Amino acid sequence: MTQIELTKDDTYHGNLILVTPDYPLMKIPCMEDMLPAIKEQPEIRMNEQAANLLQLTLAKIHCRNEIVAVSGFRTQEEQEKIWNDTLAESGLDFTKKYVAVPRHSEHQTGLAIDLAENKEQIDFICPHFPYTGIWGKFRMTAPRFGFVERYVSGKEQITGIGAEPWHFRYVGYPHSVIMTDGGHSIKLDVSEMSPYMVSGTNEGGVILSRWGEHYA
């Protein structure tokens, strides 16, 4: 029998940690642990595994430069600045809809990436990421590499965030396929997933995931 020893600290790490308006991120990773999300944009970084798989996804769809990264990992200071700047420019209602309160942003996990159509003018807060063309192809392919479109229309009451077609979260395979095919949010998936991958939930628990041949 295989035994896995877990500590309280393990509940704050893993691909399935839940970060929402109700659940703040308890452990913020270090910038030094991040890699460039896209090689041509070294200043925008992500979790190492997520970055490598994002690049594989883009290679799979033969993306040249049609897709660019807008925002990846953010430090506490960066998230605070984005919140304060957006609040000053666009008001509280808009800010609460599209910007997470510091420590409540998935970007601070290193597992989230905002992507955009590569064009001259790109909105940092609400970048344009179409559902057609190579951008739609990315959406269809991303779950096979562990990514989900995190904030989809119709799930606002569950996620607490407005629809963000540009925001993708790395949760790992096969969870990404299960969540996409089933229309689940991360919050639902964390509560419904059958207990080999171990991930903290950021809620004080862990998930032991197992899957059959269908997802092998």
Order of alpha helices (4+ residues) and beta strands (2+ residues): beta-beta-alpha-beta-alpha-alpha-beta-alpha-beta-alpha-beta-alpha-alpha-beta-beta
